[in-house]
Structures are given as structure tokens and as C-alpha cells.
Amino acid sequence: MIVFKYIFWLLYRIWFYILVALPILILFPILLISISKESWYPFFFKLARGWAKFILIGMGFRWKIERDQVPEPGKSYMFIANHTSMVDIMLMLTAVKNPFVFVGKKELAKIPLFGFFYKRTCILVDRSSPKSRQAVFLRAQRRLQQGLSICIFPEGGVPEEDVILDEFKDGAFRLAINHQIPIVPLTFADNKKRFSYTFFSGGPGKIRAKVHEFITTEGMTIDDTRALNDKIRDIVLNQLQNYNSK
């Protein structure tokens, strides 16, 4: 029986990468045009949302998104969520309609095909380089001035298997305070169970997400960063514990 499980997990992983690549290959010319100008990014974002839903459906995931508040069209936000899985990107794109730009680790740019568009549409960061982290602020500022939003997974990576939620880095909160934009916390409940970074694991099923009430940064200064960080981490952690108790 265990042999069949390992065969399923192997094929399931291969199927995921097929689903990631197939729409990119089919729509490659259109995608290429959509990233040729920064002003066309909202169109690229719509294509990316379709790509994300295609993958989630193809993997047999049924998403359920609970919303305490809905972002206003044309307004900039800082979207943050816990990070446990490769499908966090797809679920974020599915849950949020406002065009946003991911801030993500530069290593993902090495993924064939996906990386080509990733490095041209996202804000890449080398977390070991202070110079790279400073460049993130400048690029994010330009994107916010264009009316877009920003998305960051503030744990800065995927936590150890037995850690429910890692400590949050301050970058997302400093950015939000500097630009006085609301923070939208999201909690992803089931992505680790359905498709974690552990190769032989996962399977189809329900994936839940909650969009929490927005946290305003109006009137805050950089001195409020740590308190804001702790407040939002507590919101996400409490929701994860609530999900786990059901």
C-alpha cells in the first residue's frame, strides 16, 4: 500500500509542474506582450489569476475564502500571509482581486519558464544583502505610486515542519508605515497539508483562507513597527490555532 502512495505522490508532484508550465507555454506570446510595459501590469495580473485558479483546480483543491473586509478597487494595500507551500502564491492570487506585486526571494527566478516571468514582474530580494533589501523599498515605492499593491510573506521563508508560524520580519510593516497604506492580513490554513515542501506528501482536498479586517497605518511612525508586527502576527497565529482546533 505504501508503494502506491509514493507513486501517487511522485506523479502528483510532476502533475503540479505540468499545470504550472502548460498555460505559460500556451499563452507565452500574450504574456510576453503583457510584461513589455509596466503600465500593462494589471492585464498581466488578470492572466496570472487565471493561471493560479487553473493550477488549484487541476490539483483537485477546493478553495474556501472567508472575508471580513473587501479591498477597494484602485486602492493600494500591503497583503501579507503565512507561508507554508508553493501553492501559497496561487491561493493569494485567487483570494485578492486588486493588482499586486509579489516581493519574493531571488532563488525562484531560477525555475525554468516560471522564473522568466517571475523576475520581470516581481520584486526580487536577496535576504543576505542589505543593499538588495534597500533596493526593494525603492522598487516597491515606484509600484505603489503606480496604484498597485504589494504582497509579502513576512516569515521570510518556509518555517520548520513543526513550527506553526515563524517570527515575522519587519520589512512589510516598515513599507506599509512609510507609505501609510493599510495592511491586509490573510491566513492560509491547509496549504502545508495539501502541498508542502516535503516531496512525498499532499493530496487533493479543501484549502481554506481568511482575509482579516484591515489594519490601518495612518499616523504611525517607524517606531511603531515592532508593535504592528506583533499585532498582525497574533491575528494570523490565532486564526491558525482556531483552524487547527476544528
C-alpha positions as CSV (number, residue, x, y, z in Angstrom):
1,M,0.0,0.0,0.0
2,I,2.8,2.4,0.9
3,V,4.4,1.8,-2.5
4,F,1.2,3.1,-4.2
5,K,1.2,6.2,-2.0
6,Y,4.8,7.0,-3.1
7,I,3.9,6.5,-6.7
8,F,0.9,8.8,-6.3
9,W,3.0,11.5,-4.6
10,L,5.6,11.3,-7.3
11,L,3.0,11.7,-10.1
12,Y,1.2,14.4,-8.1
13,R,4.3,16.5,-8.0
14,I,5.0,16.0,-11.7
15,W,1.4,16.9,-12.5
16,F,1.8,20.2,-10.5
17,Y,4.8,21.3,-12.6
18,I,2.9,20.4,-15.8
19,L,0.0,22.6,-14.7
20,V,2.4,25.4,-13.9
21,A,4.1,25.2,-17.3
22,L,1.2,24.4,-19.6
23,P,-0.7,27.8,-19.5
24,I,2.7,29.7,-19.7
25,L,3.6,27.8,-22.9
26,I,0.2,28.2,-24.5
27,L,-0.1,32.0,-23.6
28,F,3.6,32.8,-23.9
29,P,3.2,35.5,-26.7
30,I,0.4,37.2,-24.8
31,L,2.3,37.0,-21.5
32,L,5.4,38.5,-23.2
33,I,3.4,41.4,-24.5
34,S,1.7,42.0,-21.2
35,I,5.0,42.5,-19.4
36,S,6.6,44.7,-22.1
37,K,5.3,47.8,-20.3
38,E,4.9,48.4,-16.6
39,S,1.6,50.2,-17.2
40,W,0.2,46.9,-18.7
41,Y,0.8,45.0,-15.4
42,P,-2.9,44.9,-14.4
43,F,-3.6,42.9,-17.6
44,F,-0.7,40.5,-16.7
45,F,-2.2,40.2,-13.2
46,K,-5.6,39.1,-14.6
47,L,-3.8,36.4,-16.6
48,A,-1.8,35.4,-13.5
49,R,-5.1,35.0,-11.6
50,G,-6.5,32.7,-14.3
51,W,-3.2,30.7,-14.2
52,A,-3.5,30.3,-10.4
53,K,-7.0,29.1,-10.5
54,F,-6.2,26.7,-13.3
55,I,-3.5,25.1,-11.1
56,L,-5.6,24.9,-8.0
57,I,-8.5,23.3,-9.9
58,G,-6.1,20.9,-11.7
59,M,-4.6,19.8,-8.4
60,G,-8.0,19.0,-7.0
61,F,-8.1,21.8,-4.5
62,R,-11.4,23.3,-3.5
63,W,-10.8,26.7,-2.0
64,K,-13.0,28.4,0.6
65,I,-12.2,32.1,1.3
66,E,-13.7,33.9,4.2
67,R,-13.6,37.7,4.1
68,D,-14.0,40.1,7.0
69,Q,-13.4,43.0,4.6
70,V,-13.0,43.5,0.9
71,P,-10.3,45.7,-0.6
72,E,-11.5,48.8,-2.6
73,P,-10.7,48.8,-6.3
74,G,-7.9,51.2,-7.2
75,K,-6.5,51.5,-3.7
76,S,-3.1,50.3,-2.6
77,Y,-2.6,47.8,0.2
78,M,0.1,45.6,1.8
79,F,-1.1,42.0,1.6
80,I,0.6,39.6,4.0
81,A,0.1,35.9,4.8
82,N,1.7,32.9,6.4
83,H,4.0,30.8,4.1
84,T,4.0,27.0,4.1
85,S,3.7,25.9,0.5
86,M,4.3,26.6,-3.2
87,V,0.6,27.0,-3.7
88,D,0.5,30.0,-1.4
89,I,1.3,32.1,-4.5
90,M,-1.7,30.6,-6.3
91,L,-4.1,31.0,-3.4
92,M,-3.0,34.6,-2.8
93,L,-3.7,35.4,-6.5
94,T,-7.1,33.7,-6.2
95,A,-8.1,35.4,-3.0
96,V,-7.1,39.0,-4.0
97,K,-8.5,40.9,-7.0
98,N,-6.6,44.1,-6.5
99,P,-3.4,44.0,-8.7
100,F,-0.4,43.5,-6.5
101,V,3.3,42.8,-6.9
102,F,5.0,40.0,-5.0
103,V,8.2,40.6,-3.1
104,G,10.0,37.3,-3.2
105,K,13.3,35.5,-2.9
106,K,15.5,35.7,-5.9
107,E,16.1,31.9,-6.0
108,L,12.7,31.4,-7.6
109,A,13.9,33.2,-10.7
110,K,16.0,30.1,-11.5
111,I,12.9,27.9,-12.1
112,P,12.7,27.3,-15.8
113,L,9.9,29.2,-17.7
114,F,8.2,30.4,-14.5
115,G,11.3,32.2,-13.4
116,F,11.4,34.1,-16.7
117,F,8.2,36.0,-15.8
118,Y,8.8,35.9,-12.1
119,K,11.9,38.1,-12.3
120,R,10.3,40.5,-14.7
121,T,7.1,41.1,-12.7
122,C,8.1,40.6,-9.1
123,I,10.4,42.5,-6.8
124,L,13.3,40.2,-6.1
125,V,15.2,40.3,-2.8
126,D,18.4,38.7,-1.7
127,R,17.8,38.5,2.1
128,S,21.5,38.2,2.8
129,S,22.3,41.5,1.2
130,P,21.4,44.8,2.9
131,K,21.8,46.6,-0.5
132,S,19.2,44.3,-2.0
133,R,16.8,44.9,0.8
134,Q,17.2,48.7,0.3
135,A,16.5,48.3,-3.4
136,V,13.2,46.5,-2.5
137,F,12.0,49.7,-0.8
138,L,12.7,51.8,-3.9
139,R,11.1,49.4,-6.3
140,A,8.1,48.9,-4.0
141,Q,7.7,52.7,-3.8
142,R,7.5,53.0,-7.6
143,R,4.9,50.3,-7.8
144,L,2.8,51.9,-5.1
145,Q,3.0,55.2,-6.9
146,Q,1.5,53.4,-9.9
147,G,-1.5,52.5,-7.9
148,L,-0.6,48.8,-7.3
149,S,-0.4,46.9,-4.1
150,I,2.4,44.9,-2.6
151,C,2.4,41.3,-1.3
152,I,5.0,39.9,1.1
153,F,5.2,36.6,3.1
154,P,6.8,38.2,6.2
155,E,8.2,35.0,7.7
156,G,10.9,35.4,5.1
157,G,10.8,31.7,4.1
158,V,9.0,28.5,5.0
159,P,9.3,27.6,8.7
160,E,10.4,24.2,10.0
161,E,7.9,21.4,9.8
162,D,7.0,21.5,13.5
163,V,6.6,25.4,13.6
164,I,3.1,26.6,13.1
165,L,4.1,30.2,12.4
166,D,7.6,31.7,12.3
167,E,8.6,35.2,13.5
168,F,7.7,38.0,11.1
169,K,10.4,40.1,9.5
170,D,9.8,43.9,9.8
171,G,10.2,44.8,6.1
172,A,6.5,44.6,5.1
173,F,5.4,46.7,8.1
174,R,8.1,49.4,7.6
175,L,7.0,49.7,4.0
176,A,3.3,50.0,4.9
177,I,4.1,52.6,7.6
178,N,6.3,54.6,5.2
179,H,3.6,54.8,2.6
180,Q,0.7,54.9,5.1
181,I,-1.2,52.1,3.4
182,P,-3.5,49.6,5.1
183,I,-2.2,46.1,5.9
184,V,-4.4,43.2,4.9
185,P,-3.5,40.0,6.8
186,L,-4.5,36.7,5.3
187,T,-4.3,33.2,7.0
188,F,-3.8,30.1,4.9
189,A,-5.0,27.0,6.8
190,D,-4.4,23.9,4.7
191,N,-1.7,24.5,2.1
192,K,1.0,22.7,4.1
193,K,-1.2,19.6,4.4
194,R,-2.2,19.7,0.8
195,F,1.1,20.5,-0.9
196,S,4.0,21.1,1.5
197,Y,7.7,21.4,0.5
198,T,8.1,17.8,1.8
199,F,8.2,15.9,-1.5
200,F,6.3,12.7,-0.6
201,S,3.2,14.3,0.9
202,G,0.0,16.0,0.0
203,G,-3.2,15.4,-2.0
204,P,-6.4,16.9,-3.2
205,G,-8.9,18.5,-0.9
206,K,-10.2,21.7,0.7
207,I,-7.9,24.7,1.2
208,R,-9.2,27.5,3.4
209,A,-8.2,31.1,3.6
210,K,-9.3,34.1,5.7
211,V,-9.0,37.7,4.7
212,H,-8.9,39.6,8.0
213,E,-10.0,43.1,8.8
214,F,-7.6,45.7,7.5
215,I,-5.1,47.3,9.9
216,T,-4.6,51.0,9.3
217,T,-1.1,52.6,9.5
218,E,-2.3,56.2,9.3
219,G,-0.5,58.3,11.8
220,M,2.1,55.6,12.6
221,T,5.8,56.1,12.6
222,I,8.7,53.8,12.1
223,D,8.8,53.4,15.9
224,D,5.5,51.6,15.7
225,T,6.9,48.8,13.5
226,R,7.5,46.2,16.2
227,A,4.1,46.6,17.8
228,L,2.4,46.5,14.4
229,N,4.4,43.3,13.6
230,D,3.4,41.6,16.8
231,K,-0.3,42.6,16.5
232,I,-0.6,41.2,12.9
233,R,1.3,38.0,13.7
234,D,-1.0,37.4,16.6
235,I,-4.0,37.8,14.3
236,V,-2.6,35.2,11.9
237,L,-1.5,32.8,14.7
238,N,-4.8,32.9,16.5
239,Q,-6.6,32.1,13.2
240,L,-4.3,29.2,12.6
241,Q,-4.9,27.8,16.1
242,N,-8.6,28.3,15.5
243,Y,-8.4,26.3,12.2
244,N,-6.4,23.5,13.9
245,S,-8.9,23.1,16.7
246,K,-11.7,22.3,14.3
